[in-house]
Amino acid sequence: MGADEFEDEVRLLSPAGPADVAALLRHCADQVAALAVPQETDAVVWARLWEQIPALIAPAGPGLYYGSSGIAVFLAEAGRVLDDPRLL
């Protein structure tokens, strides 16, 4: 999806307008990026709350749906849409 298509979708989905959606995307991406925990190997991990009793907070796994891969895809796409190389 190109930037023009993204802006068209945003206009259709958001009565607030594309500027507000971009600001929300930037806020969410900044929050997710800030939660990264640097590792000695130049990698980062994110902690997540696992759905079990008692609740366990542990590093996110590698998965796309609940894991680091999905977080990386979100940040890369946010960086592309926002033209922010820091998120790529």
Backbone hydrogen bonds, N-H to C=O, Kabsch-Sander energy under -0.5 kcal/mol:
donor,donor_aa,acceptor,acceptor_aa,energy
6,F,2,G,-2.4
7,E,3,A,-2.5
8,D,4,D,-2.1
9,E,5,E,-2.3
10,V,6,F,-2.5
11,R,7,E,-2.2
12,L,8,D,-1.8
13,L,9,E,-2.4
14,S,10,V,-2.2
17,G,14,S,-0.8
21,V,17,G,-1.6
22,A,18,P,-2.7
23,A,19,A,-2.0
24,L,20,D,-2.2
25,L,21,V,-2.8
26,R,22,A,-2.6
27,H,23,A,-2.4
28,C,24,L,-2.7
29,A,25,L,-2.8
30,D,26,R,-2.7
31,Q,27,H,-2.2
32,V,28,C,-2.5
33,A,29,A,-2.8
34,A,30,D,-2.1
35,L,31,Q,-1.0
35,L,32,V,-0.7
36,A,33,A,-1.3
37,V,45,V,-3.4
39,Q,43,A,-2.9
42,D,39,Q,-1.3
45,V,37,V,-1.8
48,R,58,A,-2.7
50,W,48,R,-0.6
50,W,56,L,-3.0
52,Q,50,W,-1.7
56,L,50,W,-0.8
58,A,48,R,-2.0
58,A,56,L,-0.6
60,A,46,W,-4.0
67,G,63,G,-0.7
68,S,61,G,-3.2
69,S,63,G,-0.6
70,G,63,G,-1.5
71,I,67,G,-1.8
72,A,68,S,-2.6
73,V,69,S,-2.3
74,F,70,G,-2.4
75,L,71,I,-2.6
76,A,72,A,-2.5
77,E,73,V,-2.5
78,A,74,F,-2.6
79,G,75,L,-2.6
80,R,76,A,-2.0
81,V,77,E,-2.7
82,L,78,A,-2.7
83,D,79,G,-0.6
83,D,80,R,-0.5
84,D,79,G,-2.5
87,L,84,D,-1.8
88,L,84,D,-0.5
88,L,85,P,-0.7
